[in-house]
Amino acid sequence: MEYRYSHLVEPSSDEAAALESLAGGLLPIRVHRDAKLADRAAFRAQKDWKRLLGFPLPTPEGEGCGIVGPKYNFLSVLIPETLPDRLELGAYISELSLLMDDAMDSGGVGTESGMAASVTAFVGEYLSAWEVVTRGSKEVDISSSSCPSSSPLKELFVGLIKATFAFDRKAGEDGLRWLEKWATLALSGQGFGHEFGSVRNFDDYLNYRLVNVVSHGVFGLAIFCAGLDIPQDQQKTCFELFRSFWIHASLVNDLFSWESESKAATGPSGAVTNAIWILMNKHSMTYDEAQRVCRERASQYAQECTRMLETASTRDDLCQDAKTLLEWLKLSISGHIVWSMQTPRYHAERRLTAAQMNMAEEVWADETSGWERIQETLAGAHERHHSIGSRSAPDVNGVVLDGADMNGVVFNGAGANGVVHNGAVDGCLDSNGTTPRNMAIELDVPALSIEILEAPSRYIDSLPGKGIRNSAVEALNEWYGVPESEVAAIARAVDLLHGASLMLDDIQDASPLRRGQAATHHVFGTMQTINSAGYRYVWALDEVCKLDCSRNQTDELRNLCVGQSHDLSWTNNMHCPSEEEYLAMIDGKTAGLFRMLARMLEARSTSPNKLDPALVTRLTTLLGRLFQIRDDYMNLTSADYTEKKGFCEDLDEGKYSLPLIHALGKCKNAGLQGKGGSTSTMILQNLLSQRRVTGGMTVDQKKLCLEHMERQGSIEYTRQCIYYLQAELRRLTAEMGVLANHKLNELLEMLRL
């Protein structure tokens, strides 16, 4: 399975223990790359909820917190492959769902009238809005009396449903239909309120929780957020296949929420909608026994779910999108566990971070409603979504069909000047007096999928990386203070460019491995990989054009290409560069992306405290040098690099890295050591010649190269260069007066030997 929009997270020791206990093993944890945007959307939903209904805003202590957590956002870790342009809308819907769930629970389990009133007030408004929109959204104006029994909450729901439909009608209808199913069950009392009183034992409770855990809503949200096209009968099959996950989610929820829920119980019976309460009160267990049973059953259901997924992947009655949905939902098992471990909803001692509270305060202080801000985001995403061949787009190959006009020309109807009509041409009649059809002039043809084009790109994104450039973005933005949404766009553009350069580098260097996995061209072939890399450049340019930073990008892209051209030329012609030439090459090829980050952030910054551009350029250039020279060193000395890229891969490629340049006597301070200097140089040159003949070096040849580089003091020289660069970068930060930039210090620590 390929992952494009998320990255792997190494679990902490506590998280690893919880996964072993509750999931039967260390399932992977993936987090959406733009999780901060999901946080912002959640805060906007909270603001609208208060504005419409008067409920208090959440506090740093967790009271009223929804999907946001100090480490993980609910949507970002449960559905980490959410399409980026749907992330904020999905997070907004998720937050409203949890706020509505809290409001319904506030009636108390034992108070049927209070719960019924809550269900009617909130779920009933959603169902009413659903009827209004599906009855004929074009006739509905939510700002006027044409919205029957209009209320602020209902107006919000109507707008939300209409926006979802407008963005992706098929996936929107499929996703919200499942939410409508849950709302209907809730309004009828199934899984809520008085029905809890009829629960007799643990198994009854688990069936009750299948609805109460909002399984239908989460399932529908996953369909929409992932933009999947699954026939309705297969959707039902998938939902049933995932039954074990819904029960697992209920048990995990109950384990982590017990303390907060038991303290908050307000009903006269003291009942708590929680498996631990059921086991203690219906099965006479102690608290420890109830905990143990919940954990064991949760582990069993997680393993059952995993086994089901293994068999589902071979089923002939499920389309590929259905199998993709099931595979992605598997990530929800680990995602829900780690989110539940840290959410302030369940843990009063956990606090949102200072950055999150600052973001929340900015959102709440904004005079524009949260929903209006979400709509502004959707407007830009919708334009792009319909311009690059999405399966739900109403246009084909850039031509608007089905009666829509473009530049005054109408297709599938009366054409410009009456010439084109449904693909027929006036004046061309057959022997029967009718107009013949010819596919050559038919515009209404199916749009080509972009999945083939994007597959190599998704693959390179799925491989675990160092995260250096993302850390650099955060560190640099400590100075520039650019809004999160623009920072995310800048980071994404640089990620796209970096990934494209890696795809092409591996082809040019004939590298078999990338980050411990097969290189992209070894999976998809050279031609598809080149095409997909070119697509990433176009996509990156599209991102920066929106920010009006294209000049900053093209300048550094030119530098990157110039640097790469010299690197390739030296290797192909066996020409060893001087140390100065080598530094100039990496200043263009490697440091360019770091300078690009700084220049784009500076272009979007409105901060009155500007840094000296010359100092920033020096800082980012030296940062690029540190990254590349350290990479040269680690390629020859690190066991971890050997595992991920192969033993001394740079020697296989014939690449002139700094240690080799020094060993060949091309550094100013090389000073060939001892009488064997010229002999070592000759041996290294002959080994490189043999590499060119055979296409690589044997392990013994590489070991001999290393032996002579060490004899020449080249490995030590490279290590000293790294230390000098580290020291100069720290001195430079002091000169710039930015020693308090902790994120930059963390980045430099990441690059230590």
C-alpha positions, 0 to 999 in steps of 0.5 A: 500500500502506498501512502502519499499524505502521511508519515510514519511516527516512531511510537514512544515506549508507552505507545508501544506498550499500549499497542502490544496490549490493545492491538496484539502487536506494533501496528504502524502509526501514521500521521497526516503531514498537515495535522496543524491545519486540522487543529485550526479547523477544529478551533473554527468549529468550536468557535461557531458552536459557541456562536450558534449555541452559547456553549463555552469554548474549550480550555487548556485543561481539556474541558470541551476539547474535541479532536485536538490533542497535544501530540495527535489530532483525531482525524490526522491519525485515524484517517491519515491519508485524507486528501489535503484539500479535504482535511480542514472540511473533514476536521470541521465535521469531526469536531462538530460531531464530537461537540454534538456527542458531548452535548447529547451526553450532557443530559445524563445517561439516567435522564431519558427526558434530558437525553431525548431533548438533546438528541432532538435538538442536535441530531434532529437539526442535522436530519432536517438539514439533510432533507432540505438539501437532498430534496433540492439544494438548488431551491434552498437559500439558507439565509432566507425563509425558504429554509423551513423552520430555520435555526442557526445550527440548521443553517450551518448544517445545510451549508456544510452539506451543500459545500460537501456536495459541491466539492465532490458530489459522489463521495460527499453523498456517500459519506454524509448518507452514512452520517444520516444513517447514524443520526436516524438511529440516534433519533430513534433511540438506538445506541442512546438514552433509555436504551442503555437501561435495557443492557443486561450484560457485556455482550448486550453492551457491545451491540449497543455501542456499535451505534453509540460509538458513531461507527456510521459517521466515522465510516462515511467520513473516511469515504469522503476524506479519501475521495473513494468511489465505492458502490453502495452494496460494497460500502455495506459489505465493508462496514460489516467487515469492519464490525470488529474495529467498531467494537475495538474502538468502543473498548479503547474509548472506554478504557481511556475515558473511564476516569473522566466519565465516572467522575462526570456521571450525573444520572440518579442511578450513577450509571456510566456508558462504559464497559468497565461500569458494565463489567463491575455492575452487571458481572460483579468484577473488580475494577482491575478485573474489568480493566483486564477483560476490556484489554483482552477483548480489545486485543482479540478484536484488533487481531480479528480485524487484521485477519479480516483485512488479509482475506479481504484483499483477495476478494473478487467482489470488492473493487480496488477503492473498497480494498483501499478503504479497508486497508486505510481503516486498519491504520485507525486501530493504532491511530485511535489508541495513541490519540486516546492516550493523549487527548485532554478529553480523557486525561485532565492532566494533559494540556494542549501545547502553547502553540495550539492555544495561541492558534485557538486564540487567534481563531476565536479573536477573528471576527469572521466565522469559522465556517466562512474561513473554511469556505474560503479554503474550500474555494481555492481547493475546489478550483484546483480539485477540478483542474487536474482530472479528479474523478468527480470533476465535471470537466473532461480534459479541460472542456466543460460538458453537459450544457456548461459553457466555456468561453461562450461555447456550449457542448452537448447542446447547441454549439457555437454558431450552431456548428457542433451538436452532440458530436455531429457536424451539420451538413454531413448527412448519410444516405438516410438523411441523418447525421452520422457520429464519429468518435474523432470529433466527440468531446464527451469522453471519459477523463483519464485517471491520474493514479498512474501518473501519481503512483511513483510520486506516492511511493517516494512520499511513503518512504520514511525520511529524515524530516530535515527540511520540515524541521528547517521550515519550522525553525526558520518560521520562528523568525518570520511568523508566517501563518500556518496555512502558508507555511504548510503550502511552502513546506509542501512545495519544497517536499514535492521538489525534493521528492522529484530530485530524489526520483531523478537522482536515483535514476542518474546515479543508478541507485538500487535503494532509497531509504532502505526500499527499492528505488522508485525506478526499480518499482515503476520503471525509468520512464514512468518515474521521470514523468511523475517527477516532472509532474511534481515540479508542475505541482510545486510550481502551482503551490508557490504561484498561489503564494506569489513566490514563483521567482524565489523558486525558479532561481533556486531550481536553476541553481539546483540543475546547474549543480547537478549537471557538474556532479554528473559530469565529474562522475561520467568523465572521471574528473575529480573536482577541487574542494572549491568546485565541490562546495559550489556544486552543493551550494546549488544542488543541496543548499538551494532548497534551504535558501528557497525555504527562507526566501519564500517565508521572507516573501510571505512574512509581515513581521516588522522585525526583518533579519539581514538577508545576507546573514540568512543566505549564509546560514541556509547555505552553510546548513546545506553544506552541513547536510551534504558533507555529513551525508558524505561522511555517513555514507562511508561510515554509518551502519544505518546508511549501509542498511538503508542504501547499501555499503558505501553506495557513493563508491558504487556510483563513482561519486566524488564526495568530500572524503574522496576528493581529499584523498585524491589530493584536491583539497587545499589542506589535503597534504598527502600523508607520508610516503604512500600518498602518491601510491594511495592516489594511484590505487584510488584512481584505478579502483574508480576506473575499474568501477566504470568498467564493471558498473560498481565496486565489490565489497573488497574494493570498497574496503580497500578504498576506505583503507586508503582514505583513512590512511590519507586522513580523509575521513578525519578531515571530513569529520573536522569539516562537520565540526567547523560547520556546526560551530560556525552555524552556532556562531552565526545564530549568535551574531543574528541575535537568534540564540533563542530559536530552540527549533533551530538548535534542535535541527543542529542537534539532529545533524550532529555526528 
